[in-house]
């Protein structure tokens, strides 16, 4: 039986890294995708047939917690209300694990993380949950260069095993062979895009590639403008929050000085 393998696209991995570097603290959340266990039969001249079990977990997207320790209590019990709130329109069956990002730590699971992982398996009735651990660290004192290490774990009879991660668009670390791509998670944005810019028009005819490309480019430019406006709004709000914090600190220092 082959060891489990976790597949993740460079886009998802980059999104996880970007999220962590833009956060002031550690980050954790749920991992969505598809787990697949298949039986492959190989026939060769020397052997009539050889049965090979493939266990693959395709990570398709992630959902981050807005605050740490919201998925579980201080004793490690899972908070299903928080899980349902995070999933929104996604199905519970699409949850294949969870992840955590810790700064300047070793690539090892803590006792608390192991307990949470087992509770997540039991509550979601999925014995094949995976755990992604990302540990970034600064390479230069100025913080201009970072190093990101990542690994995946899966439990077998409460023994946690480190399994390999294949980043699909950074070159496969395996023999080139036929590979069945998993279907993507159902998402409102994806469904709307395919309905509006899909391969077929409303009358059922196949669209031309150029018309599809032009339609997608127009939509992409509009989305870029919306993102730019929202980013400028966030920058303004962050500047306002920083100003209020500074004024509050000055006020507290002034009150402390007058009290002395």
ZAMARDREN-636439 format. One record per residue (C-alpha): residue in three letters; residue number from 1; x, y, z. Coordinates in nm, 3 decimals. Example, Ala and Ser with C-alpha at 12.3 -4.5 7.8 and 13.67 -1.06 7.14 Angstrom:
% ZAMARDREN-636439
(marmi ALA,1,(1.230,-0.450,0.780));
(marmi SER,2,(1.367,-0.106,0.714));
END
This chain:
% ZAMARDREN-636439
(marmi UNK,1,(0.000,0.000,0.000));
(marmi UNK,2,(0.142,0.336,-0.105));
(marmi UNK,3,(0.183,0.615,0.145));
(marmi UNK,4,(-0.069,0.902,0.134));
(marmi UNK,5,(0.010,1.201,-0.084));
(marmi UNK,6,(-0.115,1.558,-0.053));
(marmi UNK,7,(-0.151,1.763,-0.371));
(marmi UNK,8,(-0.179,2.141,-0.356));
(marmi UNK,9,(-0.163,2.399,-0.632));
(marmi UNK,10,(0.091,2.679,-0.624));
(marmi UNK,11,(-0.196,2.929,-0.611));
(marmi UNK,12,(-0.338,2.784,-0.288));
(marmi UNK,13,(0.006,2.751,-0.130));
(marmi UNK,14,(0.094,3.110,-0.223));
(marmi UNK,15,(-0.237,3.226,-0.077));
(marmi UNK,16,(-0.156,3.056,0.254));
(marmi UNK,17,(0.188,3.219,0.262));
(marmi UNK,18,(0.052,3.561,0.171));
(marmi UNK,19,(-0.217,3.536,0.439));
(marmi UNK,20,(0.033,3.455,0.710));
(marmi UNK,21,(0.282,3.728,0.620));
(marmi UNK,22,(0.000,3.983,0.635));
(marmi UNK,23,(-0.108,3.874,0.982));
(marmi UNK,24,(0.031,3.990,1.315));
(marmi UNK,25,(-0.017,3.651,1.478));
(marmi UNK,26,(-0.041,3.281,1.397));
(marmi UNK,27,(-0.317,3.170,1.161));
(marmi UNK,28,(-0.533,2.860,1.147));
(marmi UNK,29,(-0.833,2.741,0.951));
(marmi UNK,30,(-0.999,2.463,0.755));
(marmi UNK,31,(-0.873,2.288,0.443));
(marmi UNK,32,(-1.125,2.201,0.172));
(marmi UNK,33,(-1.082,1.964,-0.117));
(marmi UNK,34,(-1.121,1.600,-0.207));
(marmi UNK,35,(-0.974,1.281,-0.066));
(marmi UNK,36,(-0.950,0.982,-0.295));
(marmi UNK,37,(-0.849,0.620,-0.231));
(marmi UNK,38,(-0.827,0.412,-0.547));
(marmi UNK,39,(-0.709,0.068,-0.642));
(marmi UNK,40,(-0.474,0.056,-0.939));
(marmi UNK,41,(-0.402,-0.273,-1.118));
(marmi UNK,42,(-0.078,-0.296,-1.316));
(marmi UNK,43,(-0.015,-0.582,-1.560));
(marmi UNK,44,(0.340,-0.663,-1.667));
(marmi UNK,45,(0.527,-0.948,-1.837));
(marmi UNK,46,(0.685,-1.069,-1.515));
(marmi UNK,47,(0.371,-1.047,-1.306));
(marmi UNK,48,(0.011,-1.115,-1.400));
(marmi UNK,49,(-0.126,-0.829,-1.200));
(marmi UNK,50,(-0.007,-0.601,-0.924));
(marmi UNK,51,(-0.258,-0.419,-0.703));
(marmi UNK,52,(-0.148,-0.076,-0.590));
(marmi UNK,53,(-0.351,0.145,-0.355));
(marmi UNK,54,(-0.333,0.520,-0.419));
(marmi UNK,55,(-0.438,0.756,-0.141));
(marmi UNK,56,(-0.443,1.117,-0.256));
(marmi UNK,57,(-0.571,1.435,-0.092));
(marmi UNK,58,(-0.625,1.730,-0.327));
(marmi UNK,59,(-0.623,2.064,-0.143));
(marmi UNK,60,(-0.840,2.307,-0.338));
(marmi UNK,61,(-0.890,2.600,-0.102));
(marmi UNK,62,(-0.868,2.712,0.259));
(marmi UNK,63,(-1.087,2.910,0.497));
(marmi UNK,64,(-0.914,3.107,0.770));
(marmi UNK,65,(-1.040,3.176,1.120));
(marmi UNK,66,(-1.082,3.544,1.199));
(marmi UNK,67,(-0.936,3.483,1.544));
(marmi UNK,68,(-0.722,3.211,1.696));
(marmi UNK,69,(-0.879,2.941,1.914));
(marmi UNK,70,(-1.229,2.989,1.772));
(marmi UNK,71,(-1.253,2.639,1.623));
(marmi UNK,72,(-1.204,2.473,1.961));
(marmi UNK,73,(-1.221,2.531,2.334));
(marmi UNK,74,(-0.932,2.550,2.579));
(marmi UNK,75,(-0.964,2.173,2.631));
(marmi UNK,76,(-0.948,2.100,2.256));
(marmi UNK,77,(-1.320,2.029,2.204));
(marmi UNK,78,(-1.441,2.131,1.859));
(marmi UNK,79,(-1.684,2.423,1.825));
(marmi UNK,80,(-1.927,2.306,1.557));
(marmi UNK,81,(-2.112,2.638,1.553));
(marmi UNK,82,(-1.791,2.814,1.454));
(marmi UNK,83,(-1.718,2.546,1.192));
(marmi UNK,84,(-2.062,2.585,1.031));
(marmi UNK,85,(-2.026,2.963,1.030));
(marmi UNK,86,(-1.691,2.933,0.850));
(marmi UNK,87,(-1.818,2.690,0.588));
(marmi UNK,88,(-2.116,2.906,0.485));
(marmi UNK,89,(-2.222,2.750,0.151));
(marmi UNK,90,(-1.955,2.478,0.152));
(marmi UNK,91,(-2.049,2.126,0.254));
(marmi UNK,92,(-1.907,1.954,0.560));
(marmi UNK,93,(-1.802,1.667,0.335));
(marmi UNK,94,(-1.560,1.898,0.152));
(marmi UNK,95,(-1.352,1.949,0.470));
(marmi UNK,96,(-1.046,1.723,0.439));
(marmi UNK,97,(-0.848,1.872,0.726));
(marmi UNK,98,(-0.718,2.189,0.883));
(marmi UNK,99,(-0.401,2.395,0.889));
(marmi UNK,100,(-0.197,2.610,1.120));
(marmi UNK,101,(0.083,2.860,1.059));
(marmi UNK,102,(0.340,2.919,1.332));
(marmi UNK,103,(0.639,3.153,1.322));
(marmi UNK,104,(0.995,3.032,1.383));
(marmi UNK,105,(0.901,2.686,1.511));
(marmi UNK,106,(0.995,2.332,1.421));
(marmi UNK,107,(0.802,2.116,1.175));
(marmi UNK,108,(0.640,1.909,1.447));
(marmi UNK,109,(0.284,1.885,1.573));
(marmi UNK,110,(0.219,1.989,1.931));
(marmi UNK,111,(0.023,1.775,2.175));
(marmi UNK,112,(-0.267,2.021,2.157));
(marmi UNK,113,(-0.276,2.009,1.777));
(marmi UNK,114,(-0.285,1.628,1.787));
(marmi UNK,115,(-0.579,1.638,2.027));
(marmi UNK,116,(-0.770,1.888,1.812));
(marmi UNK,117,(-0.701,1.680,1.503));
(marmi UNK,118,(-0.847,1.365,1.658));
(marmi UNK,119,(-1.153,1.559,1.777));
(marmi UNK,120,(-1.201,1.703,1.427));
(marmi UNK,121,(-1.191,1.352,1.280));
(marmi UNK,122,(-1.453,1.227,1.524));
(marmi UNK,123,(-1.692,1.521,1.495));
(marmi UNK,124,(-1.686,1.533,1.114));
(marmi UNK,125,(-1.686,1.150,1.090));
(marmi UNK,126,(-1.387,1.152,0.857));
(marmi UNK,127,(-1.101,0.918,0.956));
(marmi UNK,128,(-0.874,1.055,0.680));
(marmi UNK,129,(-0.824,1.415,0.794));
(marmi UNK,130,(-0.496,1.586,0.710));
(marmi UNK,131,(-0.309,1.859,0.896));
(marmi UNK,132,(-0.102,2.120,0.714));
(marmi UNK,133,(0.172,2.295,0.908));
(marmi UNK,134,(0.346,2.605,0.774));
(marmi UNK,135,(0.639,2.757,0.961));
(marmi UNK,136,(0.779,3.076,0.806));
(marmi UNK,137,(1.091,3.243,0.938));
(marmi UNK,138,(1.290,3.555,0.854));
(marmi UNK,139,(1.611,3.500,0.660));
(marmi UNK,140,(1.735,3.861,0.675));
(marmi UNK,141,(1.718,4.099,0.975));
(marmi UNK,142,(1.526,4.354,0.769));
(marmi UNK,143,(1.256,4.100,0.690));
(marmi UNK,144,(1.298,4.145,0.315));
(marmi UNK,145,(1.344,3.771,0.265));
(marmi UNK,146,(1.146,3.492,0.426));
(marmi UNK,147,(1.173,3.115,0.423));
(marmi UNK,148,(0.856,2.906,0.432));
(marmi UNK,149,(0.864,2.540,0.531));
(marmi UNK,150,(0.551,2.331,0.500));
(marmi UNK,151,(0.452,1.973,0.573));
(marmi UNK,152,(0.143,1.755,0.601));
(marmi UNK,153,(0.046,1.501,0.865));
(marmi UNK,154,(-0.214,1.227,0.883));
(marmi UNK,155,(-0.293,1.002,1.179));
(marmi UNK,156,(-0.293,0.625,1.167));
(marmi UNK,157,(-0.414,0.464,1.491));
(marmi UNK,158,(-0.327,0.791,1.672));
(marmi UNK,159,(0.026,0.782,1.532));
(marmi UNK,160,(0.095,1.088,1.320));
(marmi UNK,161,(0.283,1.033,0.995));
(marmi UNK,162,(0.452,1.301,0.787));
(marmi UNK,163,(0.329,1.263,0.427));
(marmi UNK,164,(0.478,1.421,0.113));
(marmi UNK,165,(0.329,1.733,-0.048));
(marmi UNK,166,(0.330,1.776,-0.425));
(marmi UNK,167,(0.292,2.132,-0.554));
(marmi UNK,168,(0.137,2.063,-0.891));
(marmi UNK,169,(0.267,2.360,-1.090));
(marmi UNK,170,(0.621,2.354,-0.949));
(marmi UNK,171,(0.711,2.023,-1.114));
(marmi UNK,172,(0.600,1.679,-1.007));
(marmi UNK,173,(0.830,1.473,-0.789));
(marmi UNK,174,(0.702,1.153,-0.939));
(marmi UNK,175,(0.704,0.968,-1.268));
(marmi UNK,176,(0.499,1.133,-1.537));
(marmi UNK,177,(0.188,0.923,-1.572));
(marmi UNK,178,(-0.184,0.954,-1.628));
(marmi UNK,179,(-0.331,1.161,-1.350));
(marmi UNK,180,(-0.698,1.225,-1.293));
(marmi UNK,181,(-0.758,1.583,-1.183));
(marmi UNK,182,(-1.015,1.621,-0.907));
(marmi UNK,183,(-1.319,1.838,-0.944));
(marmi UNK,184,(-1.305,2.177,-0.778));
(marmi UNK,185,(-1.502,2.269,-0.467));
(marmi UNK,186,(-1.843,2.415,-0.533));
(marmi UNK,187,(-1.826,2.790,-0.491));
(marmi UNK,188,(-2.069,3.066,-0.580));
(marmi UNK,189,(-1.802,3.263,-0.766));
(marmi UNK,190,(-1.694,2.964,-0.974));
(marmi UNK,191,(-2.052,2.870,-1.065));
(marmi UNK,192,(-2.134,3.229,-1.161));
(marmi UNK,193,(-1.820,3.259,-1.375));
(marmi UNK,194,(-1.887,2.936,-1.562));
(marmi UNK,195,(-2.250,3.033,-1.617));
(marmi UNK,196,(-2.156,3.375,-1.753));
(marmi UNK,197,(-1.832,3.295,-1.938));
(marmi UNK,198,(-1.861,2.919,-1.992));
(marmi UNK,199,(-1.798,2.717,-2.304));
(marmi UNK,200,(-2.159,2.727,-2.423));
(marmi UNK,201,(-2.389,3.019,-2.501));
(marmi UNK,202,(-2.751,3.045,-2.387));
(marmi UNK,203,(-2.871,2.874,-2.706));
(marmi UNK,204,(-2.642,2.576,-2.645));
(marmi UNK,205,(-2.384,2.658,-2.912));
(marmi UNK,206,(-2.013,2.634,-2.844));
(marmi UNK,207,(-1.850,2.976,-2.793));
(marmi UNK,208,(-1.540,3.091,-2.973));
(marmi UNK,209,(-1.224,3.106,-2.766));
(marmi UNK,210,(-1.162,3.474,-2.851));
(marmi UNK,211,(-1.507,3.583,-2.734));
(marmi UNK,212,(-1.463,3.389,-2.410));
(marmi UNK,213,(-1.124,3.549,-2.354));
(marmi UNK,214,(-1.253,3.901,-2.416));
(marmi UNK,215,(-1.546,3.846,-2.180));
(marmi UNK,216,(-1.317,3.715,-1.906));
(marmi UNK,217,(-1.069,4.003,-1.954));
(marmi UNK,218,(-1.345,4.261,-1.912));
(marmi UNK,219,(-1.467,4.089,-1.597));
(marmi UNK,220,(-1.110,4.060,-1.466));
(marmi UNK,221,(-1.040,4.431,-1.519));
(marmi UNK,222,(-1.362,4.520,-1.336));
(marmi UNK,223,(-1.267,4.290,-1.046));
(marmi UNK,224,(-0.918,4.446,-1.032));
(marmi UNK,225,(-1.069,4.796,-1.002));
(marmi UNK,226,(-1.302,4.676,-0.725));
(marmi UNK,227,(-1.009,4.517,-0.538));
(marmi UNK,228,(-0.800,4.832,-0.575));
(marmi UNK,229,(-1.080,5.046,-0.431));
(marmi UNK,230,(-1.130,4.808,-0.140));
(marmi UNK,231,(-0.754,4.801,-0.069));
(marmi UNK,232,(-0.741,5.182,-0.061));
(marmi UNK,233,(-1.035,5.181,0.179));
(marmi UNK,234,(-0.857,4.928,0.403));
(marmi UNK,235,(-0.539,5.143,0.398));
(marmi UNK,236,(-0.742,5.448,0.505));
(marmi UNK,237,(-0.906,5.253,0.787));
(marmi UNK,238,(-0.570,5.115,0.902));
(marmi UNK,239,(-0.423,5.465,0.909));
(marmi UNK,240,(-0.723,5.587,1.112));
(marmi UNK,241,(-0.687,5.297,1.358));
(marmi UNK,242,(-0.313,5.365,1.396));
(marmi UNK,243,(-0.386,5.733,1.463));
(marmi UNK,244,(-0.646,5.647,1.728));
(marmi UNK,245,(-0.408,5.402,1.896));
(marmi UNK,246,(-0.134,5.663,1.902));
(marmi UNK,247,(-0.366,5.925,2.052));
(marmi UNK,248,(-0.489,5.675,2.313));
(marmi UNK,249,(-0.133,5.586,2.408));
(marmi UNK,250,(-0.040,5.953,2.440));
(marmi UNK,251,(-0.348,6.013,2.655));
(marmi UNK,252,(-0.264,5.719,2.882));
(marmi UNK,253,(0.095,5.841,2.920));
(marmi UNK,254,(-0.027,6.190,3.001));
(marmi UNK,255,(-0.271,6.063,3.263));
(marmi UNK,256,(0.003,5.845,3.417));
(marmi UNK,257,(0.238,6.146,3.435));
(marmi UNK,258,(-0.027,6.367,3.596));
(marmi UNK,259,(-0.111,6.089,3.844));
(marmi UNK,260,(0.251,6.076,3.959));
END
